[in-house]
Amino acid sequence: MRPSARDRVIILGSGPNRIGQGIEFDYCCVHAAMAIRERGIESVMVNCNPETVSTDYSTSDRLYFEPLTSDDVAAVIEAERAACVDGARVRGVIVSLGGQTPLKLAHSLDPALVLGTPVASIDAAEDREQWSAICSRLGLRQPAGDVATTLDEARSIAARIGYPVLVRPSYVLGGRAMEIVYDDAALTRVMTNLTSAHGALAREGGVSKSRPILLDSFLEDAVEVDVDAIRDASGALYVAGIMEHVEEAGVHSGDSACALPPQTLSPAAIETLHEYTARIAEELQVVGLINVQYALKDDLVYVLEANPRASRTVPFVAKATGVALAQVAVRVMLGESLAQLADAGFVPRSTPEPSFVSVKEAVLPFSRFPGVDILLGPEMRSTGEVMGIGESFGIAFAKAQLAAGTRLPDEGQVFFSLADRDKVEGLSLAAELRRLGFRLAATVGTAGYLRAHGVEVETLVGKVGLGDMGVNAVALIASGDVQLVVNTPSGSGAHVDGATIRAACVAHAVPCLTTLKAGFAAVKGIEDTRREGWRVASLQELHS
């Protein structure tokens, strides 16, 4: 390699794309390269995915198209050091922008070389016992829980904290193999899969004391919130964005739509989120980006987890606020303060308050996999993200749906099939759709509840396999006479019926909503679009 008298910084990319680790992290790595080069420092990219922008030869000063392994990274560092002349040096390695893959390599590096948040802090946030101790020390509320390595330990924890329980492996991205269980039978099934020699965690080396299974009390009907922030070495904190999820807690954050600014959170809740995020970032001695996930239930704020690294929401927040978060984070890692960056105009002095609403929506690949159930849960399934921006939440949501491939209907018939627990709230949703002029179809039980409470249902739909009780559900969807389906299943029998209905929606390209929160968001989108219409503007116009 040609010798150089300029310092250099090495960026570890995200490697092959997969569920939970995609182009969002490549965005962060590309912006890191831009910030480093603007500082007059050579940027060195290590990545092995030809489908990324970071592996374009024009992105960095040098590209090592090599596997992301400890040996290969060590060889790159050695080669870069050998090429330094006239006092030049390797300033460090950035591991916090490429997702879980580079984070796992951090332990193989000299800690003095890791730029930004210390590796020990990253471990503390991932390790259940350390993280629980941190939250207790800071006086932060967490869902009750513990760790287990065997089925007996898991049963003991579930008996103590009560069902439902969220079961999740440690050190995975995208909620892989995560599941919500409601009884002992489901817990046995999940734990057997996770702990068996050929189970879901076999490629990670299985379950061990250092990689246990985490079990937490699941907060049903809670509102989930993401907070992205940047802290500098002096302790100053910039909260870049607070995102309120559309779906309830229990749907993976990568699959849930979310709105910025938050639409239903009280000023007191927002103040608490700021305060908790500042405490966590200070305790972990974060230098750079941090993402904290919260759940709000009964006016109480619970901390779910903290990730002292770039999250997949960074590109969304950057585009929604006009602040290049990844670039700001890299400048902070290289020693600049937030105050200096604010003076230079790179970052605001406080959390931006846009005059418009931005909505992020997941792009799901179900049309390519006929027969796969589209029901969302704690394990991430999306393969991409889109966003919509509008003068109101409804318009932004409708635009995001269209970008993800779903056009909300303006007229026609909506088919309801609701779980018993959802019928009270579903009544309000059905009444709203009737007010907007939609006709309603519903399964026998749902129709009976709606009619008993004064909401007209024109078409009665029989359960799957029981067509004599009403119109066949699959045939109705296939006929083209249904423009939207709202299906919230529960129980084993209802789950089978729901899966059949949802599969028919995929086969016939009928939009299907599996949560009532998404249903109310759709109503807002339809109503606001009718009233105000859409205005199209570029990001440059919005942030000028």
N, C-alpha and C positions, 0 to 999 in steps of 0.2 A: 504494500500500500504506500502511496506517496506521502512522505512526511509533511506535517503541518505544524505551524507555530500558533495555531488557534486552539483554545480550549474546546472540549466537546462534551455533549451530554448524550447518553444512550437511552433510548425509549424502547421498552419491551411491549410489543403489540399483543393482540388478543389471540393470534393463531387462527385455526379453522373456525368458521362460523358454526354455531349450533344453537339449539333452543337455550335462551338465557344469556347468550354471549354473542352478540351480533354487531351490526354496523354502528350502533351507538358508541361502542368503545373505540372503534376505528376512527370515528369522528373526533373523539377526544385526543387520540394519538396524533392525528393530522394537525389539529390545532396546537398541540404541544410543539410539534416540529416548526410550525409557523412562528410561535412565540420565541423559541430558542434561536432561530435564525435572525429574527428581528433584533435580538440582543447581541448579534455579532459572534455568537457561539455556533460551532458546528453541531448539527443534529444528526444523530446516528440511529437509524431505525432497524430493529430486529423483528422480523415477522415472516411468516411462511404461507400467507394466504394470497393467492394471485387475484382474488375477487375483491380486494380492498384498495382504497385510495392510498393508504399508508405504504403499500408496496409499489406505488408508481415512482419511477426513478426521479421525478422532479419534486417529490414531496420533501425529501431530506437531502442533506449533503452526501450521505452514504446510506445504502440499503444492504443489510445482510439478510438474504433470503435463506434463512436457516431455521431448523426446528427450534422450538422454544423449550430447550432442556437446559439443565444446569451446566452440563459440559460445553454445550454450544455457546451459551452466554458467557461462560468463563473464557472461552477461546476468543470471542469478540472483544471482551475487555482487554485481554492480553494483547491482541493485535492493535487495538486503539492506543494502548499505552506505549507500545513499541513505536508507533508513528508520531508520537509527541516529540517536538523539538523546541529549543529555545524557551524552555520554561512552561510550555503548554502542558495541560493535564486533563485527565478525564474528571470532569466536575462531579459526575455521579450517574446513577441509573434511576430512571423513573419506572416504578412498578405499579403505580396506583391508578393508571388510566386505561389499562387494557383488560379489565375484568379479572376473573379468578385465576386464569392461567399464569400471568406474570406474578400475581400475589403469591402463588404457591412456590415460585422460584426465589422469592425474597430471602428465604432462610439459607439459600446456598451462596448468598452474596455477603461481602464484608458490610456489616451494618453501617459503617462510615460512608459507604458508597451509595446507600439508598437515600434518594432525595425526598424530602417532605416528611410525612408522618413516620415515626419510628416503627420498625417491624414489630417490636414488642407491643405497641398499641394496637396494631392490626390484629395480632393474636389475642389480645385482651378482649377485643370486641367480638371475636369469633368463639372464644372459649366460654362455655356456659357458666362455669363457676366464677371465673374472673369477672365476667360481665354482670352477673347477678350481684356480686360483691360491690361493683362500681355503682350500680343503680341504688343499692341499699345505702351506700355511703353518701350518695348525692340526694337521697330522699325522694327518688323517683319511683313511681308506681309501675309495677310489671304484672302481667297475668301470672297467676300461680303456676308453678311448674318445677321440673327437675330433669335429670338425665338418666338414661338407662342403657344397658348393654345386653340385657336379656329380657325375655318375655315376662318372667316372674317380676323383675324390677319394674317393668312397664305397667303391669297389672296393679302393683302396689301403689305406684304414683297415681294412676287413674282412680283408684279407690279413694285416695286421699283428696285429690283436687276435683273429682267429679267430671262426668261427661257433659258436653262434648269436649274432646281433646284433640289438639293439633299435634300431629306426629311428624317430625322432620329430622332428616340427617343433618349433621354438622358439616361445614366446609363444602357445601355444594352451591351452585348458582342456578337461578331460575326455578327454585323450589322443587328441584328434581326429587321424585319419590316422596313428596310431601302429601299428607292426606289428613282430612278431618274424620275422626271416628266417633260414633255415637253409642257403642256398646262393646262388651268384652269380645264378642265374636269378631267384630271388625278390627279391634286392636290385635287380636291373635293373628288374623290374616295379614295385617300390615307388618307387624313385628317379625313374623315368620319369613316374609319376603325379604325384609331388610337384613336379617341376621343370618340367613342361609348362605352356604358356601357359593351358590350360583345365583344369588338374589340380585336385587336392584343395585346394591353397592359393591358388587364383586370387583368391578374394575378399579374402584378406589381402595381396595384392600380390605373391605368389609368394615364391621363395627368393632371398635376397640375402646379402651379407656381414654385414649387421646382423640378418638373420633366417635363419640357416643351418639345415641339417638336422643333428640330433645323432645320432651312432652310438655305442652303448655295448655292451660285452660283456654278454650276457644271462646272469644267474646262474640256471641251471636248478635247480629243487627247493629254492630258498632260501625262507626264511620272511620275509614282508614285515611291517613294523611301522610304524605311524603314531604320532607323538608330537605332542601339542598342548601349548603352553606360552604363558605370558605373561611378558614382561620389562618392568620399569619403568625410568624414566630414570636411576635410581641404580645400575642393574645387577643388582638382585635378580631372581631367576627363580622362577616357580611352574610346575612341571610338572603340568598338569591331568590328563593321562591318557596311558597307553601302551596302544595297541590292537594286538593280534596278529591278523593276517589268517588266515582259515580256508583260503582258497585260496593256492596257492604264488605267488611272485613271477611276474609275467607277466599276471595278471588285474588289470585296472585297479582301483585302490583304491575307486573309486566303485561297482564291481560286486561286489566281494568282501565276504563276511561278515567281521566282525571281533569280537573279544571284549575286554572290559574288565572286570576286570584280565586281563593276558595269562595264558594257561593253560600254556604249555610253556617259557617263557623262564627261564633260570637267574638267580639273584640277581646274578651277575657281569655277565650281559648287560644286565640292567635298570640296574645301576649305570653301565655304559658308555654306555647310551642317555641317561641323565641328564647324564653328563659331556659327551658330544658335543653334546647340544642346548644346554647352557649355553655351550660354546665358540662355537658357531655364532651364537647369539643375541647374544653379546657382540661378536663380530667384525662383525656386521651392524648393531650399535647399534639393535636392535629396541626399539621402544616400543609395546607392545600385543601382539597375537597373533602366534605363529609356529607353523607346522606343518612337521615334518621327517619325511621318509620314509626308512626304512632297509631293508636286506636282511641277514639273518643266514644265513650258509652256512659249515659246517665250523667252528663256534664263532667265526667272524670277523664283525665288524660293518662293513657297507659303507654309506656315505651315498649315497642315490640323488638326493635333491633337497631343497631347503628353500624354503618359501613364507612370507615374512614378511608374512602377511596371514591373515585368517580362512579356514579350510578348511571343506569341507562336513561334516566330522566334529564341528564345534563344537556343534551342537544335541544330538547324541548324547552327547558327553562331559558336557555340561551336565546332561542329564536323568539320566545314569548316576551322576553324582557329587553332584548337588544344588547345584552352583556355577554361577551365571549368568555364564558366561565372557565373553560379548559385553559385558555390562554392566561387568564388572570391567575389561575391556580399554579401554573408553571412559573410565572413570574414570582409568585409568593415562595414557591419551592427554591427558587434561585436567590432568594434573599430580599426581594423588595417587600415593602410593607403595604398594607391596604391604604394607609393614608397617602403614601407616595403615589399609588396607582389612582386614587381618587383625585389628587391634585393634577395628575396627567390626563384625566378624563377617561381612564380605562374602566372604572367601576363607580357606581353611585355611592354616596355616603350612607345610604339606608336602603331598605328593601324597596324595589320599584313598585309603583302602584299604577299599572297600565290602565288606560281609559277604555280598553277593550278586553274581551275574555278569550282565552285560548283553551282549547280542549284537545288533549292527546287521546288517540284511540289506537287500539291494537289491531293489527292485520293478522287474521287467523287463516290457516291453510286448509280448512275443512273441505273446500270444493275439490281439492286434489286428492282427498282421501275419503271416498264415499263409504258410508257405513260407520265412520268414526264418530262417536258421540261428541256433540259440540258443547256439552255442559261444562262450564268453567269452574275451576276450583283452585286449590293452593299450589298445584304444580303448573308451571308456566307452559303455554302451548303456542303462543304467538310467534310469528316469524318476522315481524316488522312493526313499525309504528308510523302513524300519520298524525297530522294536526289540522284543526280548523280554527280560524280566528273570526270573531264577529263582534258586533256591538252589544250582543246579549249572549247569555249562556246558551239559549235555545238555538240561535243561529250558528254559533260556534260548534255546538254538538251536531247539528244537522250537516254542516260542512265536513266535519270529521268523519261522520258516517259515510257520506258520499265518497270521500277520499279513500276510505277503507273498503269500498265496493258495495255499500248498502245505501240505496236511496230510500229515505223515509217516505211512506205513501202520503198523499194528500186527500185521498178519498178511498172508499171501498169497504171491505169487511175485515175485522180483526177477530182472530180465533183465540179464545182464552181456555187454558187448562191449568188450573191453579192447585197447589198443595193446600191442605186444610189450613195450615198456619198462615198462609198468605191471603186468605179470602177476605179478611176484614180490610186490609190495605188495598187488595186488588179491587174491591168494590169502588173505592175512590177513583182508581185508574180507569175502570170500565165506564164510570159515570163521566169522566173527563173526555174519553174518546167518543161517547155518545153525544156529548155537548158539541164536539167538533164535527158531528155529522156522520160518523162511522157507524156501520151496521155491526152487530156483534153475533159471533157464533161461540158456543161454549160446550164443554163436556157436561154430562148429566149433572154431576155434583156441583160443578161451578155454576152452571146455568140455574140450578135450583136456588143457590144462595143469592145470585144476582137478582133473579126475579122476585124472590121473597123480600128483597130490600129495594124494590122499585126501579131496577134497571132492566130495560127491555132487551131480551135476547131473542133474535129472530130465528137462529138455526141451532137445533139441538144436535150434538155430536156424541155418538156412542163411544164407549171405551174400545180400544184396539181389540179386534176379534169378536166384538159384541155389536155388530152393525144394526141388529134389530132394535136397539135402544135409541138409535138416531143415525144421522148421516155418518158414513165411514170417514174417520179423520184423515187417513192417508189419501183417500179418493177426493175429499174436499180440497185438500191442499193442492193435489195434482190438477184439479179442475181449472185453476187460475182464478177462482172466486174468493181467494183469501190473499190479502195484501200484506198482512202482518200477523205473526203468531207470538203470543205471550205464554210461555210454558215454564212453570216452576215445580218440578217434581219432588216427591219425597216417598220414602218407603220402597221396598223391593218391587212390588207390583207396579206402583206408579212410576218407578224409575224405568221399568221396561217399556211401559206405554209412552213415557216421555221420550225415551231414546228413539222409538219408532217415529213419533211425531217430528222430532228434531231432524232425523235422517231424511224424512220426506221434505222438510224445508230446504235442506242442502241440495237434494236432488232436483228440486223445482225452483231453486233460487228465490225462495220466499224469506224475507227477513224474519229472524227468530230471536226473541229476547228471553233470557232465562232468569232475570232478576226484575223485581218490581221497580227498583231504583232506575234501571235502564229504561223501563216503560215510562216512568214519569219524565225522564230526560227526553225521550222521544216525543212525548206530548208537548213539552216545552219547545222542542225543535220545530214541530209541525205548526204550532200556534204562532211562534215568533216569525217563522218564514212567511206564513200567510199575511201577517200584519205588516211586516217591515221589508220583506224581500231581502235579497243578498247584494252586498257590495263587494267587489273584488279589488284587493289592493296588495301591492308587493310588501315584503317585510321592510324594504328600504323606505317606502312611503310611510309605513306605520311608525317606524323608529326615527324618522327624520326630525 
